[in-house]
Structure formats: C-alpha cells, structure tokens
Amino acid sequence: MSVLLRSEVAAEEGTARWEIRGFLRLRAEEGVAYDSEPLLQLCGGTFGIRILPGGDKHGTDANHAEGNVSVRLRCTGPELWAEYTIEAINKQPRSNVICSASMPRLFGGVSERRWGFTNFHPRSALVDPSRGFLIDEILTLEIKVKAWQDMLVTTERPAVLSPSPYGVPSSFSLGVPVGGGMSALSSSQSDSRGCSIPALAADNWEFFQAGEGTDVTVRAGPACVKIEGVSSAASASSPRPRGSVSAVYEESELGVGAGMESGFFRAHRGHLAARSAVLRTMLVGGCMREAGPDGEVFLGEDVEPKVAFWFLRFLYTDEIDENAWADDEALCHLTALAHKYEVKSLLDRCLARVVAQLTEETAAERLMMADHFQISGLRHAVLHFMCSTKTRLATVQGTSGFSRLAEQRPHLALAVLAHMAPPRPKRSAEDTSAEELPDDLESCRIVRLKGMCAVRGLATSGNKNDLIQRLRAAA
C-alpha cells in the first residue's frame, strides 16, 4: 500500500494602512516614537507600525542620516518569520516610497521585536505638500506582511476516520518542526493562523467528544426546538443523558449532529470555568443557579447552535473552526460571545478577522455592533475604514446599514463626521489673544516663529521652514 502525506510551512499574508492625521503636530525630535494600534494578526502574531518623525540614530542601521524619518514594523506574540514592505502612500499620481526587507526577519517571542528602516525617507520630502505624501496634514503608511512559523503543518493525509459535522477534526497527526524548532500535534485541518493544535488541545477535544464526566449543559437558540417531532421543552422533565457529547432533555442520547440541531451540549464545568472569568463566576461556588448540580448556561436565543459549538470548540482547543471565517454574520455572533464571556484570546482573533473582512456594505453594521458591545478598538478600526477616502465614505452612506445607523444610533453619524473632519480644539483665553499671522512669515526670526507656535499649542521643533509650514497649516 502506498501512502501520500503532504506537509508545508503554512504562511499568511496581509496588508494594512495607518493614516496619521496631523502629522506635522508630532514631535520631530530624534528618538521620539509613535506606535499604531494593532493592524494585522498573522500566524498568532500581532503587527503594527512605529514611526520616529525625527529619526533614530540608535536604530538597527548605524548609518542614520540626520533629517530622515525612521519607520519600524512591530510584532508581539509567538516567534515567527516574516517578509515585509513599508510604503508611504503618495496621494498624487506619483510613485510611493517603498522599502522592503532584504531577507526574512524573526519577530515575536519573549520580547517585542522590531525591524525596519532607519533612513526611511527625508522628512523634508514627506512634509512638503507639493510632493504628494502629506495632504491636509495626513500621512498614510502601508505594510504588506507575509508571515510563517518555524514548523511544518500536515495539509493532506490518508483518511482515518469519517469527517465530523461542521468541520470538527476527527484525527490528529504529528507535526515536524523545521530546523529543530518546537514540535506539536497538528489537526488534519489547520486553523486560520496555519498553526497546529497542541497535544493538550487534542486530548481536551477528544474528552469533550466522548462526553465522559460532563456536568453542565450549554444551551443556545430558542427555548423550544423540535427534533424528530419532539420538542425540547416538552421533554424537559425527562432525565438528562450522561456520557453524550450533546443532548436535549429526553431519554435518548443524541450525537454531535443532533446537538447542532437542538442547541443543547454537555460540557465540563471546570474546563469552562478555567477559560472564562464570567463562566467561573457563574459555575463555581456562589449563589447563581448555574452553580447547582443541574446547572445550565444559556448563551442566548439569538445564538445559533453552530456558533455555540464553535465557541465550545475554542474553549476546549483554542482553535477557531474554519467555517466561522466564511460566515460574516455568524462570526459577529461568535465575537459577541467572546466579549460577553470575556474570552480575550478569542475576542482578539475574531476582531482581527472582522476588520479584515470589512466592506462598504457591512461597515455601518459593524460600527453599530462595536458601539453596542462598547468595543473601542473595533469602533476605531471601522471608523478608520469608512473614512479612509471620500469615495468610500460616500459608498457607505448609500447603504441600508448606514440609514439604520443614522436612525437608530445618530451619535455614530456624528462620530463619522468627527473622524472625517476632526473639530478644531477650543482655544484658551491666551490663544484667542494670540497675534494674527503676518503675511510674510519668511521675514520673521526663528525665535518669534517658535513663540507663535507655542501660543497656538504647536510643536516648536524643526527648522524655519518646518515652523512656517506648521503655522500656516494650523491657520
């Protein structure tokens, strides 16, 4: 018998932009750094940008030239390798400034690793409006990253067991590390990061599937669900079966497929409590009814059984079912569960995917979701997406979702306006008494120019041309 086994180094790619408004207001002193919020999540690592408007002579490039802007790519998370480019976007029909890494770099690990370009581009060229990089004081940087972990993931193997419903992995194989890295067990279906499932996760999932020792019911969907002509509500008085992966309140034991239809799952109280602080409060000790011997966790009537199953799968394996990535609406419900039960690792990964899948058609709905659950990071990311260009904002405003947003949550419409055109800060009494700008700023001495900048709350660093540009931009 001949057997074919295929493995590969699973890589993920992503592109993200960081729009920096009011770039001229950033301090241009050497070594002063500004970091973006997380922009990409690839292979378990979180990537962002660090910019030093005044450069960094202590960077990785010892040949730093004075007057150049420095840019770095930041990454936190597990050790991984990445190829990357960083671009300054030109708003005019001209070429972008593109810097690419000459070789793959190692990121992540115990401490944050940063690689980048100390001499990214002369500051004078970036801030000159005639060059096209800085329009309305907005500088846009773009990163393109291809990342992978130092290990092999099995992508194709002989079938050992029949497939489980909803993409549940039913067999596991040994992953082989590249160059002596860590070894781990990988599922026959790798998750969205291309990472393997650890041995502990495989054991956890097998334990859940076996249904042994389950002591709590997790329920989702409407309270009354019919299965083969029998409703769960009608059979609520029947004894709960032991030893089944999922069950309704009836005498017969039901498998995973029936659980998917019914929305009833049997799980392990201790495991759920270990993964979620909210579930720990509900299930362990205290006076809440869920802590009793017949405890039941009700996830909500609007939660589909498949979403509940994905949620439980993550709690047991730290893996997100690949079917969740393909269903935008279900992914939002999974994100809501992660937020409700404070499962941060799941929430971070879901939010990253929600942002990556944003479109003009869905942006308004996602903004309302972020506002409803008070997820500030998602709110900021959606606003940034919607307001990145006037054309995109116009398209978003024409959607039915935006009409609902304006009617149901008018304060979000104001947030969109404020993000697109930030209001000027109110001036203090000292500011209002500031002298008017003279017509011929070039004739003023640097001391006077710095004084006018200080009165207006502007940075006083830089040469004479920098000060003049800053004053005129703020006028």
PyMOL commands that set and color helices and strands:
alter all, ss='L'
color gray80, all
select helices_A, chain A and resi 23-25+123-127+129-131+165-167+199-210+256-262+269-275+277-283+289-291+305-317+322-325+328-340+344-356+363-373+376-386+390-397+400-408+410-420+429-432+441-443+446-455+464-474
alter helices_A, ss='H'
color red, helices_A
select strands_A, chain A and resi 6-8+11-21+34-35+40-42+45-52+68-76+80-88+97-100+105-107+113-122+138-148+153-156+172-175+184-187+216-219+226-227+230-231+264-267+296-298
alter strands_A, ss='S'
color yellow, strands_A
deselect
rebuild
show_as cartoon
